């Protein structure tokens, strides 16, 4: 459990330090993400982004469990 918390903290720290460069990659505008623009309403549903993040988290958890 301690190793998972340390790894999670390290990943959050790395993401925070790399944030200026990660934003330039536009990670939230993938094909499959739904954007609804109406005059008084803007809805963004990042379906593809959520699937990719879920797969990455599953892979990381599987690696750290071994």
Backbone bond lengths (Angstrom), bond angles and torsions (degrees), N, CA, C in turn:
res aa  C-N    CA-C-N  psi(-1)  N-CA   C-N-CA  omega(-1)  CA-C   N-CA-C  phi
1 X - - - 1.448 - - 1.522 110.72 -
2 X 1.307 116.22 -38.49 1.458 120.74 -179.52 1.523 110.91 -63.17
3 X 1.347 116.37 -39.93 1.464 119.99 -179.79 1.521 111.91 -65.44
4 X 1.321 116.82 -37.35 1.468 120.21 179.09 1.524 110.15 -65.65
5 X 1.320 117.65 -42.04 1.461 120.47 179.11 1.528 111.64 -65.45
6 X 1.323 117.21 -39.88 1.463 120.80 178.13 1.521 110.51 -65.55
7 X 1.333 116.93 -43.64 1.463 120.80 179.10 1.526 111.22 -64.82
8 X 1.325 116.93 -40.56 1.462 120.44 178.24 1.523 110.48 -63.55
9 X 1.301 116.95 -43.56 1.464 121.06 177.40 1.521 111.85 -62.18
10 X 1.330 116.44 -40.69 1.465 120.35 178.41 1.529 110.88 -65.27
11 X 1.328 117.46 -39.83 1.467 120.58 178.36 1.528 111.21 -66.29
12 X 1.316 117.28 -40.85 1.459 120.08 178.09 1.525 110.63 -65.58
13 X 1.317 116.94 -40.51 1.460 121.26 177.37 1.528 110.77 -63.16
14 X 1.333 117.18 -45.22 1.465 121.18 179.16 1.530 110.97 -62.84
15 X 1.322 116.71 -42.52 1.465 119.77 178.92 1.532 110.43 -63.99
16 X 1.316 117.13 -38.85 1.460 120.50 178.35 1.518 112.62 -65.67
17 X 1.323 116.42 -39.70 1.462 120.07 179.46 1.526 112.00 -72.39
18 X 1.325 116.91 -33.36 1.462 121.17 -178.14 1.528 113.16 -91.64
19 X 1.345 117.50 2.42 1.467 120.96 -174.32 1.537 113.69 -55.26
20 X 1.340 120.61 -42.89 1.474 118.59 -179.68 1.535 112.84 -58.38
21 X 1.311 117.95 -33.55 1.464 120.78 179.62 1.519 111.60 -84.94
22 X 1.319 117.66 -31.61 1.462 120.82 178.97 1.521 111.93 -67.28
23 X 1.327 116.97 -33.88 1.466 121.09 -179.80 1.524 110.23 -65.94
24 X 1.320 117.32 -34.05 1.468 120.92 -179.72 1.524 112.47 -67.95
25 X 1.331 117.84 -19.66 1.467 121.25 179.61 1.526 112.27 -81.08
26 X 1.324 118.14 -9.73 1.469 124.16 -178.20 1.530 111.49 52.94
27 X 1.348 117.85 60.36 1.462 119.61 -175.85 1.524 114.05 -68.86
28 X 1.322 118.45 -15.41 1.454 120.07 -175.78 1.515 114.56 -95.85
29 X 1.307 118.93 5.73 1.461 121.53 -178.26 1.523 110.40 -117.02
30 X 1.305 115.81 64.51 1.454 121.32 -179.52 1.520 110.36 -98.16
31 X 1.341 117.46 155.53 1.463 119.09 173.84 1.527 109.55 -61.38
32 X 1.291 117.38 135.06 1.455 121.16 -177.00 1.515 112.89 104.55
33 X 1.333 117.14 -15.81 1.458 120.78 173.97 1.525 107.92 -78.25
34 X 1.316 116.17 136.72 1.458 121.14 -175.25 1.526 109.51 -99.58
35 X 1.341 115.84 127.63 1.459 121.76 176.61 1.524 107.57 -125.64
36 X 1.322 116.42 124.81 1.459 122.06 177.60 1.521 107.52 -116.44
37 X 1.338 115.96 115.75 1.460 121.60 178.32 1.520 108.80 -112.78
38 X 1.311 115.50 117.89 1.464 122.12 174.71 1.521 107.11 -128.62
39 X 1.317 118.40 167.43 1.476 119.37 -174.61 1.532 115.00 -51.76
40 X 1.313 119.02 -43.14 1.466 119.84 -177.94 1.522 111.81 -120.71
41 X 1.317 116.32 24.02 1.460 119.91 -176.16 1.514 109.90 -150.54
42 X 1.318 116.12 131.45 1.461 121.31 173.36 1.519 107.38 -132.28
43 X 1.336 116.77 119.25 1.459 122.43 -178.92 1.522 107.83 -121.38
44 X 1.315 115.75 130.71 1.468 121.92 178.26 1.517 108.33 -125.09
45 X 1.334 116.97 120.17 1.462 122.43 -179.33 1.535 107.41 -121.01
46 X 1.334 117.96 101.96 1.465 121.62 -174.65 1.539 113.03 -84.58
47 X 1.317 117.54 70.69 1.462 121.22 -175.86 1.533 111.32 -63.84
48 X 1.321 117.64 -51.58 1.463 120.67 -178.72 1.520 111.38 -63.31
49 X 1.310 117.06 -40.99 1.458 120.82 178.92 1.526 110.95 -62.29
50 X 1.332 117.40 -41.83 1.468 120.79 178.74 1.524 111.34 -64.13
51 X 1.333 117.52 -38.47 1.465 120.60 179.15 1.521 110.52 -65.62
52 X 1.323 117.35 -43.85 1.469 120.74 179.83 1.523 110.67 -64.33
53 X 1.317 117.89 -43.61 1.468 120.81 178.54 1.525 110.56 -63.52
54 X 1.308 117.60 -39.66 1.464 121.28 178.66 1.524 111.31 -63.13
55 X 1.325 116.90 -42.54 1.468 120.72 178.70 1.529 110.22 -64.67
56 X 1.330 117.66 -43.36 1.460 120.53 179.46 1.526 111.89 -63.18
57 X 1.323 117.11 -42.32 1.465 120.25 178.37 1.526 110.61 -65.07
58 X 1.327 117.79 -39.75 1.466 120.97 178.39 1.518 111.15 -63.21
59 X 1.321 116.67 -41.79 1.472 120.33 178.36 1.532 110.59 -64.61
60 X 1.325 117.03 -44.06 1.471 119.87 179.64 1.516 111.62 -63.78
61 X 1.320 117.64 -41.60 1.462 119.84 178.77 1.519 111.60 -65.52
62 X 1.327 116.70 -38.18 1.462 119.96 178.20 1.516 111.34 -65.20
63 X 1.348 117.07 -37.40 1.463 120.91 178.98 1.525 110.25 -67.59
64 X 1.337 117.54 -43.42 1.462 120.28 -176.32 1.518 113.10 -75.69
65 X 1.314 118.58 -19.51 1.466 120.41 178.22 1.519 112.09 -75.92
66 X 1.317 117.33 -23.63 1.471 119.90 -179.66 1.493 112.65 -80.39
